[in-house]
Amino acid sequence: MADTPAILVPVDGSENSDRAVRHALGMAKLAPGTVLHLLNVQASVGSLVTMFVPKANVESYHREEGEKALASAVKICADAGVKAVTHISVGRPGPVVGEFVRRLGCQSVVMGTRGHGGVAGVLLGSVAQDVIAHVEVPVCLVK
């Protein structure tokens, strides 16, 4: 896949991530043949839960929630006539996105942001900052 241009778009089903998908579609049109990879990262449920809930149930939960979060992005791509490859993973967004970028050979990441700046951004932490810290490709933040 390294020869085929690829963009990774982390999505969570929000309007912010939908805007990022639309932006990535525009970028992909500039480089015909670009593959869009839509990634939803589910938070781990923790070891306490997995002690009492069968692994298959936890995996099913993550898959169902991931599919819900990906639904609007998949529809946006389908409406634009672009087939996107979907992925669901579990963990902290930064390291997971970094792993997918390397594994898929993506040239860039396009993601939405909630737009918290200044003190609010520092106090709330930032998924975008976490992603930027874990990838070595350009990251486009769409507000």
C-alpha positions as a Markdown table, in Angstrom:
| # | Residue | x | y | z |
|---|---|---|---|---|
| 1 | Met | 0.0 | 0.0 | 0.0 |
| 2 | Ala | 2.9 | 2.3 | 0.4 |
| 3 | Asp | 2.9 | 3.1 | -3.4 |
| 4 | Thr | -0.8 | 4.1 | -3.2 |
| 5 | Pro | -1.5 | 7.5 | -1.6 |
| 6 | Ala | -3.4 | 7.0 | 1.6 |
| 7 | Ile | -5.0 | 9.4 | 4.1 |
| 8 | Leu | -6.0 | 8.2 | 7.6 |
| 9 | Val | -9.1 | 9.9 | 9.1 |
| 10 | Pro | -9.8 | 9.2 | 12.7 |
| 11 | Val | -13.5 | 9.5 | 13.3 |
| 12 | Asp | -15.9 | 9.5 | 16.3 |
| 13 | Gly | -19.3 | 10.2 | 14.6 |
| 14 | Ser | -19.3 | 13.8 | 15.6 |
| 15 | Glu | -20.0 | 16.8 | 13.3 |
| 16 | Asn | -16.3 | 17.7 | 13.8 |
| 17 | Ser | -15.1 | 14.4 | 12.5 |
| 18 | Asp | -17.6 | 14.6 | 9.6 |
| 19 | Arg | -16.1 | 17.9 | 8.6 |
| 20 | Ala | -12.7 | 16.2 | 8.6 |
| 21 | Val | -14.0 | 13.5 | 6.3 |
| 22 | Arg | -15.3 | 16.0 | 3.9 |
| 23 | His | -11.9 | 17.8 | 3.9 |
| 24 | Ala | -10.1 | 14.6 | 3.3 |
| 25 | Leu | -12.4 | 13.8 | 0.4 |
| 26 | Gly | -11.3 | 17.1 | -1.1 |
| 27 | Met | -7.7 | 16.3 | -0.6 |
| 28 | Ala | -8.2 | 12.9 | -2.1 |
| 29 | Lys | -9.7 | 14.4 | -5.3 |
| 30 | Leu | -6.4 | 16.3 | -5.8 |
| 31 | Ala | -4.5 | 13.0 | -5.9 |
| 32 | Pro | -6.6 | 10.5 | -7.9 |
| 33 | Gly | -6.3 | 6.9 | -6.5 |
| 34 | Thr | -5.9 | 8.1 | -2.9 |
| 35 | Val | -7.3 | 5.6 | -0.4 |
| 36 | Leu | -9.2 | 7.0 | 2.5 |
| 37 | His | -8.9 | 4.9 | 5.7 |
| 38 | Leu | -11.5 | 5.7 | 8.3 |
| 39 | Leu | -10.4 | 4.7 | 11.9 |
| 40 | Asn | -12.5 | 4.7 | 15.0 |
| 41 | Val | -10.6 | 4.1 | 18.3 |
| 42 | Gln | -12.7 | 2.7 | 21.1 |
| 43 | Ala | -11.7 | 3.3 | 24.7 |
| 44 | Ser | -10.6 | 0.2 | 26.6 |
| 45 | Val | -13.3 | -1.0 | 29.0 |
| 46 | Gly | -10.6 | -1.8 | 31.6 |
| 47 | Ser | -9.5 | -5.0 | 33.3 |
| 48 | Leu | -12.1 | -4.9 | 36.0 |
| 49 | Val | -14.9 | -5.2 | 33.4 |
| 50 | Thr | -13.0 | -8.0 | 31.5 |
| 51 | Met | -12.8 | -10.0 | 34.6 |
| 52 | Phe | -16.6 | -10.4 | 34.6 |
| 53 | Val | -17.6 | -10.0 | 31.0 |
| 54 | Pro | -16.7 | -12.6 | 28.4 |
| 55 | Lys | -14.1 | -11.4 | 25.9 |
| 56 | Ala | -16.5 | -12.0 | 23.0 |
| 57 | Asn | -19.0 | -9.7 | 24.5 |
| 58 | Val | -16.4 | -6.9 | 25.0 |
| 59 | Glu | -15.2 | -7.4 | 21.4 |
| 60 | Ser | -18.8 | -7.3 | 20.1 |
| 61 | Tyr | -19.5 | -4.1 | 22.1 |
| 62 | His | -16.4 | -2.4 | 20.7 |
| 63 | Arg | -17.3 | -3.5 | 17.1 |
| 64 | Glu | -20.9 | -2.2 | 17.5 |
| 65 | Glu | -19.9 | 1.1 | 19.0 |
| 66 | Gly | -17.2 | 1.5 | 16.3 |
| 67 | Glu | -19.6 | 0.8 | 13.5 |
| 68 | Lys | -22.0 | 3.5 | 14.9 |
| 69 | Ala | -19.2 | 6.0 | 15.1 |
| 70 | Leu | -18.1 | 5.2 | 11.5 |
| 71 | Ala | -21.6 | 5.3 | 10.0 |
| 72 | Ser | -21.8 | 9.0 | 9.1 |
| 73 | Ala | -18.3 | 9.0 | 7.7 |
| 74 | Val | -19.0 | 6.0 | 5.6 |
| 75 | Lys | -22.2 | 7.6 | 4.3 |
| 76 | Ile | -20.4 | 10.9 | 3.4 |
| 77 | Cys | -17.8 | 8.9 | 1.4 |
| 78 | Ala | -20.5 | 6.8 | -0.3 |
| 79 | Asp | -22.5 | 9.9 | -1.2 |
| 80 | Ala | -19.3 | 11.3 | -2.7 |
| 81 | Gly | -18.8 | 8.1 | -4.7 |
| 82 | Val | -15.6 | 7.2 | -2.8 |
| 83 | Lys | -15.1 | 3.9 | -1.2 |
| 84 | Ala | -13.3 | 4.2 | 2.1 |
| 85 | Val | -11.7 | 1.4 | 4.1 |
| 86 | Thr | -12.9 | 1.2 | 7.7 |
| 87 | His | -11.0 | 0.2 | 10.8 |
| 88 | Ile | -12.0 | -0.2 | 14.4 |
| 89 | Ser | -9.4 | -0.5 | 17.2 |
| 90 | Val | -9.2 | -0.2 | 20.9 |
| 91 | Gly | -6.8 | 1.9 | 23.0 |
| 92 | Arg | -5.5 | 5.4 | 23.4 |
| 93 | Pro | -6.0 | 7.4 | 20.2 |
| 94 | Gly | -2.4 | 8.7 | 19.7 |
| 95 | Pro | -0.6 | 5.4 | 19.8 |
| 96 | Val | -3.3 | 3.6 | 17.8 |
| 97 | Val | -3.4 | 6.2 | 15.1 |
| 98 | Gly | 0.4 | 6.1 | 14.9 |
| 99 | Glu | 0.4 | 2.3 | 14.5 |
| 100 | Phe | -2.2 | 2.5 | 11.7 |
| 101 | Val | -0.3 | 5.3 | 9.9 |
| 102 | Arg | 2.8 | 3.1 | 9.9 |
| 103 | Arg | 1.0 | -0.1 | 9.1 |
| 104 | Leu | -1.0 | 1.3 | 6.2 |
| 105 | Gly | 1.7 | 3.6 | 4.9 |
| 106 | Cys | -0.5 | 6.7 | 5.1 |
| 107 | Gln | 1.1 | 10.0 | 4.0 |
| 108 | Ser | -1.1 | 12.2 | 6.2 |
| 109 | Val | -3.8 | 12.3 | 8.9 |
| 110 | Val | -6.9 | 14.5 | 8.7 |
| 111 | Met | -8.9 | 14.8 | 11.9 |
| 112 | Gly | -11.5 | 17.1 | 13.5 |
| 113 | Thr | -10.8 | 19.0 | 16.6 |
| 114 | Arg | -13.2 | 20.5 | 19.1 |
| 115 | Gly | -11.4 | 23.8 | 18.8 |
| 116 | His | -10.5 | 24.2 | 22.5 |
| 117 | Gly | -7.7 | 26.7 | 22.6 |
| 118 | Gly | -5.6 | 28.3 | 25.3 |
| 119 | Val | -6.2 | 27.2 | 28.9 |
| 120 | Ala | -9.2 | 25.0 | 28.0 |
| 121 | Gly | -7.1 | 23.0 | 25.6 |
| 122 | Val | -4.3 | 22.4 | 28.2 |
| 123 | Leu | -6.7 | 21.5 | 31.0 |
| 124 | Leu | -8.9 | 19.2 | 28.9 |
| 125 | Gly | -6.0 | 17.5 | 27.2 |
| 126 | Ser | -6.1 | 17.0 | 23.5 |
| 127 | Val | -6.6 | 13.9 | 21.3 |
| 128 | Ala | -5.1 | 16.0 | 18.5 |
| 129 | Gln | -1.9 | 16.6 | 20.5 |
| 130 | Asp | -1.7 | 12.9 | 21.4 |
| 131 | Val | -2.0 | 12.0 | 17.7 |
| 132 | Ile | 0.6 | 14.6 | 16.7 |
| 133 | Ala | 3.0 | 13.2 | 19.2 |
| 134 | His | 2.7 | 9.7 | 17.8 |
| 135 | Val | 2.9 | 10.2 | 14.0 |
| 136 | Glu | 5.6 | 11.3 | 11.7 |
| 137 | Val | 3.4 | 12.4 | 8.9 |
| 138 | Pro | 1.6 | 15.7 | 8.4 |
| 139 | Val | -1.6 | 16.1 | 10.5 |
| 140 | Cys | -4.3 | 18.4 | 9.2 |
| 141 | Leu | -6.7 | 19.6 | 11.9 |
| 142 | Val | -10.1 | 20.6 | 10.7 |
| 143 | Lys | -12.1 | 22.9 | 13.0 |
